[in-house]
Amino acid sequence: MKILIIDDSTAMRMIVRKTLRLAGFEGHEFVEAEDGAKGLAAITAAAPDLVLSDWNMPNMTGIELLEKLNQTGVKVPFGFVTTEVTPDMRQRAAAAGAHFVVAKPFTPESFRDALGAFIR
Amino acid sequence: MNTALQSSATTPKAPALPGFEKVRRFWSPHAARWAAKILPGEFFVTAHDEVITTILGSCISACIRDPARGIGGMNHFMLPEDQTVGRNAWLEGAGSLATRYGSFAMESLVNELMKLGAERSRLEVKLFGGGRILATMSDVGAKNIEFVHRYLRLEGFRIAAEDLGADCPRHVEYFPRSGVVMLKRLKALSVRDIADQETRYRRRLLAPAPPEDVELFA
């Protein structure tokens, strides 16, 4: 599978990748983008099978990206991995068709719970 | 720093930003400003001319601001003990509890600043703490210092000033509007209380994650 990780933190992209491996999701291809706008370009260019996106990012936030995908009719399994999770954010994520929200600092177990249904 | 005419009566306390209402704030006569006192595991961000204060043993505080916007904040964190990786295994241990937690503490502060309009490329970072305050404890401070240096290098942030390590606790006052830091290295007399507070914080870090850290939508 091709997994796109969108986060403006280099450290966090590295941590997400490593945690996926610790959660037992091995042998996948990773593509990375450092903000929502670059994430949108990467979705078009790389056609990932799953998108893991941060919420707060410069240029385009994670939720703006997901809403943009909906407007343009692009369908890709999409979930958030984010520092801040408020009830409003959960509601907006669910309404936009996100499959899950994982709060940082996550654990390999929380990745297994959230991603088990999406990663083969 | 300011005229003696200012007091809590003449300087109204600006409301705390959403999410920071629980941080204790008091009038600091010598700083002639309202002061927010943060405890281990907390952070505080302000767009006002305030002071943020904390006492550090082996914990680290990163003081970060956007000089162009006059907004800034301070965190106060340490890495949880992590049995899953060896020492100096930052990259190999990128999925470790310690690295995940430390990165979370740093990112929480940076994110709040960016929400207030800070530019990532302009952020100025000052680092304090990481002392070896008890000879009987393993050198937790050194591990915290190593983490924060590697994290900032990886993220491309510049360190404008730091006072780290050594055998003493520290009292830090940070003025985000100007970037000024007033730092006092404390005597060993105060070590026991600080060490006890940090030990309690460390135990909290090892508690299992709350179940609400994952939400699946149908």
Contacts between the chains, C-beta under 8 A, distances in Angstrom:
chain1	res1	chain2	res2	distance
A	8	B	120	7.1
A	9	B	103	7.1
A	9	B	107	5.7
A	9	B	110	7.9
A	9	B	155	6.2
A	10	B	154	5.2
A	10	B	155	5.9
A	10	B	156	7.5
A	11	B	94	7.7
A	11	B	99	7.8
A	11	B	103	5.0
A	11	B	106	8.0
A	11	B	151	5.5
A	11	B	154	4.9
A	11	B	155	5.9
A	12	B	103	5.9
A	12	B	107	6.4
A	14	B	91	7.6
A	14	B	94	4.7
A	14	B	154	7.6
A	15	B	94	5.0
A	15	B	95	6.1
A	15	B	99	6.2
A	15	B	100	5.7
A	15	B	103	5.9
A	17	B	94	7.5
A	18	B	93	7.9
A	18	B	94	4.0
A	18	B	95	3.4
A	19	B	95	4.2
A	19	B	100	7.2
A	21	B	95	6.9
A	22	B	95	4.5
A	56	B	111	4.7
A	56	B	114	6.5
A	56	B	115	6.5
A	58	B	114	6.8
A	58	B	120	6.5
A	83	B	104	6.5
A	83	B	107	5.4
A	83	B	108	5.4
A	83	B	111	5.5
A	84	B	108	7.7
A	84	B	111	6.7
A	85	B	215	7.7
A	90	B	215	5.9
A	93	B	217	7.2
A	94	B	217	4.5
A	98	B	217	6.1
A	99	B	216	7.2
A	99	B	217	5.9
A	100	B	214	6.7
A	100	B	215	6.4
A	100	B	216	5.0
A	100	B	217	6.4
A	101	B	214	7.5
A	101	B	215	4.8
A	101	B	217	7.9
A	102	B	213	6.7
A	102	B	214	5.3
A	103	B	212	7.3
A	103	B	213	4.4
A	103	B	214	7.4
A	104	B	100	7.3
A	104	B	103	7.9
A	104	B	104	4.8
A	104	B	107	7.1
A	105	B	97	7.8
A	105	B	100	4.3
A	105	B	101	4.9
A	105	B	103	7.4
A	105	B	104	3.9
A	105	B	209	7.9
A	106	B	100	7.0
A	106	B	209	7.8
A	106	B	213	6.3
A	106	B	214	7.7
A	107	B	97	7.7
A	107	B	100	7.7
A	107	B	209	5.6
A	107	B	213	7.6
A	108	B	95	6.8
A	109	B	209	7.9
A	110	B	209	6.7
A	110	B	213	5.2
A	110	B	214	4.5
A	113	B	214	4.9
A	113	B	216	7.4
A	114	B	214	4.9
A	114	B	216	6.4
